Amino acid sequence: MTEEFLAFSKYVGNDLSTPRPDYGFPGLKPGDHWCLCAARFLQAHDEGCAPRVNLIATHAKALDIVPLRVLRDNAG
C-alpha cells in the first residue's frame, strides 16, 4: 500500500485505511500488503496511483484485465 493509493481508494468509495474493529479489520497503512481486484488496480494505474505489485502472488487471470506491461511496470 501507498499513501496515494489509500487516498484514491477512499475517494472512490473503498476506505481501506480506517479501522473497522467490528469486522476485525485493523485498517491499512503505507507499506502494508493487500490483495486487490485487477479492475481496481487498473483503475488506480490509470489515475497514476497504483501500488506496487507482487508478481509471484498475482494470479494469471489478472492478465484478462491488466496488461502484463502494466503489471511489470508496477512490480516491486
PLY file of the C-alpha trace (Angstrom):
ply
format ascii 1.0
element vertex 76
property float x
property float y
property float z
element edge 75
property int vertex1
property int vertex2
end_header
0.00 0.00 0.00
0.97 3.57 -0.63
-0.47 6.73 0.82
-1.56 7.75 -2.68
-3.40 4.51 -3.35
-5.12 4.53 0.05
-6.34 8.10 -0.57
-7.53 7.13 -4.06
-9.33 4.06 -2.77
-11.10 6.14 -0.11
-12.05 8.74 -2.74
-13.69 6.09 -4.96
-15.64 4.64 -2.04
-13.49 1.87 -0.59
-11.91 3.22 2.61
-9.14 0.74 3.40
-7.31 2.92 5.92
-9.99 3.29 8.59
-10.01 0.50 11.19
-13.27 -1.48 11.38
-12.96 -3.37 14.69
-16.49 -4.76 14.35
-15.19 -6.73 11.32
-11.75 -7.45 12.76
-10.18 -5.10 10.20
-7.30 -3.00 11.57
-7.13 -0.62 8.60
-4.22 -0.46 6.19
-1.26 1.87 6.20
1.50 2.57 3.69
3.81 -0.43 3.42
1.08 -2.97 4.17
0.32 -5.75 1.69
-3.23 -6.33 0.48
-4.93 -8.26 -2.29
-6.64 -6.01 -4.84
-9.04 -6.91 -7.59
-7.49 -6.42 -11.01
-10.08 -3.87 -12.09
-9.38 -1.58 -9.10
-5.65 -1.94 -9.66
-6.03 -0.93 -13.32
-8.26 1.99 -12.35
-5.61 3.18 -9.88
-2.92 2.72 -12.50
-4.89 4.82 -14.99
-5.15 7.55 -12.33
-1.40 7.39 -11.61
-1.58 5.93 -8.11
-1.27 2.16 -8.44
0.50 0.39 -5.58
3.43 -1.95 -6.15
2.61 -5.48 -7.35
3.99 -8.79 -6.11
4.11 -10.63 -9.44
4.65 -14.03 -7.80
1.43 -13.58 -5.81
-0.55 -12.24 -8.79
-2.99 -14.71 -10.33
-2.64 -15.30 -14.07
-6.32 -14.35 -14.53
-5.33 -10.76 -13.71
-3.94 -10.68 -17.26
-7.52 -10.86 -18.53
-7.88 -7.28 -17.23
-4.42 -5.81 -16.70
-1.77 -5.89 -19.45
1.44 -7.66 -18.48
3.42 -4.50 -19.25
1.40 -2.61 -16.62
1.97 -5.31 -14.02
5.69 -5.41 -14.76
5.94 -1.62 -14.63
4.44 -1.72 -11.12
6.33 -4.77 -9.84
8.03 -4.24 -6.54
0 1
1 2
2 3
3 4
4 5
5 6
6 7
7 8
8 9
9 10
10 11
11 12
12 13
13 14
14 15
15 16
16 17
17 18
18 19
19 20
20 21
21 22
22 23
23 24
24 25
25 26
26 27
27 28
28 29
29 30
30 31
31 32
32 33
33 34
34 35
35 36
36 37
37 38
38 39
39 40
40 41
41 42
42 43
43 44
44 45
45 46
46 47
47 48
48 49
49 50
50 51
51 52
52 53
53 54
54 55
55 56
56 57
57 58
58 59
59 60
60 61
61 62
62 63
63 64
64 65
65 66
66 67
67 68
68 69
69 70
70 71
71 72
72 73
73 74
74 75
